Amino acid sequence: MADIRQRVKEDQGILKKIQMFVPGFRGYRQREDLRDADRMLRDQLAKKLGAQREEIEEARSLVTKSFKSKELELMGKVINQYKKTEGLVSHSSPGYSGISADIQFKQDEINRLYDYDASMIDGLESMQQAIDAIKAALEAEENQQARKSITQLRAQIDNFEDQFKRRIDIIQGTEV
């Protein structure tokens, strides 16, 4: 995946380039650009979560056709968990630190926040593998394997959400 930070830096307009030369404003502009890059990355994470949720919703139609209520219930819970996690990623804190914030975000902390968010892509890839396993099991009508794969996916989503919730605390070094 391309590093969005570099793209944001390359696409600076004339106003941003002027701001980089104004004393006292350079650091502010750099931090804002990093926050923008992190926001764009989080938007991409949220879109990938949404696409995975849609795949689960489509796979749920296989379950409804065969009247398997246990799998239907499990898939409903997974879909709700996806929606919750999508919202968390979409609306999470960008590492903003105003003038009187309790903890100030420095430029390297914002860079670490971006790197942490980028590392979450690995979790999405393993979740995609679980979705593929669910669809294969449902198509083959292997109920036991489908339930097992759905349960594994739910655990992966929970883990993804827990890691994402801890991101600011980890970056700031305030995790207890």
C-alpha positions in Angstrom: 0.0 0.0 0.0 1.3 3.5 -0.9 2.2 5.8 1.9 -0.4 8.5 1.9 1.8 10.9 3.8 4.1 11.3 0.8 1.2 11.9 -1.5 -0.3 14.6 0.8 3.2 16.3 1.0 3.6 16.2 -2.8 0.1 17.6 -3.5 0.5 20.7 -1.4 -1.1 23.7 -3.0 0.4 27.2 -3.1 -1.2 28.2 0.2 0.3 25.3 2.0 3.7 25.9 0.5 3.6 29.5 1.6 2.6 28.3 5.1 5.7 26.1 5.3 7.8 29.3 5.2 6.0 31.3 7.8 7.9 31.2 11.1 5.9 29.2 13.7 3.5 27.9 11.2 5.7 25.2 9.6 5.3 22.7 12.4 1.6 23.2 12.5 1.3 22.7 8.7 3.3 19.5 8.9 1.2 18.1 11.7 -2.0 19.0 9.9 -0.8 17.2 6.8 0.1 14.1 8.8 -3.4 14.2 10.4 -5.0 14.5 6.9 -3.0 11.5 5.7 -4.0 9.4 8.8 -7.7 10.4 8.2 -7.5 9.3 4.6 -5.9 6.0 5.7 -8.7 5.5 8.3 -11.3 6.2 5.6 -9.8 3.5 3.5 -9.8 1.1 6.5 -13.5 1.9 7.1 -14.3 1.3 3.4 -12.6 -2.1 3.5 -14.5 -3.0 6.6 -17.7 -1.9 4.8 -16.9 -4.1 1.8 -16.2 -7.1 4.0 -19.5 -6.5 5.8 -21.3 -6.4 2.4 -19.7 -9.8 1.6 -21.0 -11.2 4.8 -24.5 -9.8 4.1 -24.4 -11.5 0.7 -23.2 -14.8 2.2 -26.1 -14.5 4.7 -28.5 -15.0 1.8 -27.0 -18.5 1.4 -28.0 -19.2 5.0 -31.5 -17.8 4.6 -32.2 -20.1 1.6 -31.4 -23.2 3.6 -33.2 -22.1 6.8 -30.1 -22.6 9.1 -31.1 -20.4 12.0 -27.9 -20.9 14.1 -25.7 -19.7 11.3 -28.1 -16.9 10.6 -28.0 -15.7 14.2 -24.1 -15.8 14.2 -23.9 -13.9 10.9 -26.2 -11.3 12.2 -23.9 -10.7 15.2 -20.9 -10.5 12.9 -22.6 -7.9 10.7 -23.5 -5.8 13.7 -19.9 -6.1 15.0 -18.7 -4.9 11.6 -21.0 -1.9 11.6 -19.8 -1.0 15.1 -16.1 -1.3 14.1 -16.7 0.7 10.9 -18.1 3.6 12.9 -15.2 3.4 15.3 -12.6 3.6 12.6 -14.5 6.3 10.6 -15.0 8.6 13.6 -11.8 8.0 15.6 -9.6 10.7 16.9 -7.0 12.0 14.5 -4.4 12.7 17.2 -5.3 16.3 17.4 -3.7 18.4 20.1 -5.0 21.9 20.6 -3.2 24.7 22.4 -4.4 23.6 25.9 -4.7 19.9 25.4 -3.8 17.6 28.3 -1.3 15.8 26.2 0.3 17.4 23.1 0.8 15.3 19.9 4.2 15.8 18.4 5.0 15.2 14.8 6.7 11.8 15.4 3.7 10.7 17.5 1.4 11.5 14.6 3.7 9.6 12.3 3.5 6.6 14.7 -0.3 6.9 14.8 -0.3 6.7 11.0 2.0 3.7 11.1 -0.2 2.0 13.7 -3.3 2.6 11.6 -1.5 1.2 8.5 -0.6 -1.9 10.4 -4.3 -2.6 10.9 -4.4 -3.6 7.2 -2.9 -7.0 8.2 -6.0 -7.6 10.4 -8.3 -6.9 7.5 -6.5 -9.4 5.3 -6.9 -12.2 7.8 -10.5 -11.2 8.2 -11.0 -11.5 4.4 -9.5 -15.0 4.5 -12.1 -15.9 7.2 -14.9 -14.5 5.0 -13.7 -16.6 2.1 -13.7 -19.7 4.3 -17.3 -18.9 5.5 -18.6 -18.5 1.9 -16.9 -21.8 0.9 -18.3 -23.7 3.8 -21.8 -22.3 3.2 -21.7 -23.1 -0.5 -20.5 -26.7 0.3 -23.3 -26.9 3.0 -20.7 -27.7 5.7 -22.6 -26.3 8.6 -20.1 -27.2 11.3 -17.2 -25.6 9.4 -19.4 -22.5 8.6 -20.2 -22.0 12.3 -16.5 -22.4 13.2 -15.4 -19.9 10.6 -18.1 -17.4 11.6 -17.0 -17.7 15.2 -13.3 -17.1 14.2 -14.3 -14.1 12.2 -16.2 -12.6 15.1 -13.1 -13.1 17.3 -10.9 -11.4 14.7 -13.3 -8.4 14.5 -13.3 -8.1 18.3 -9.5 -8.2 18.3 -9.3 -5.6 15.5 -11.7 -3.3 17.4 -9.8 -3.7 20.7 -6.5 -2.9 19.0 -8.0 0.1 17.3 -9.5 1.5 20.5 -6.1 1.3 22.2 -4.3 3.2 19.4 -4.2 6.7 21.0 -3.2 5.4 24.4 -0.4 3.3 22.9 1.0 6.2 20.9 0.8 8.6 23.8 2.3 6.1 26.2 -0.6 6.5 28.5 -1.9 2.9 28.3 -2.4 1.4 31.8 
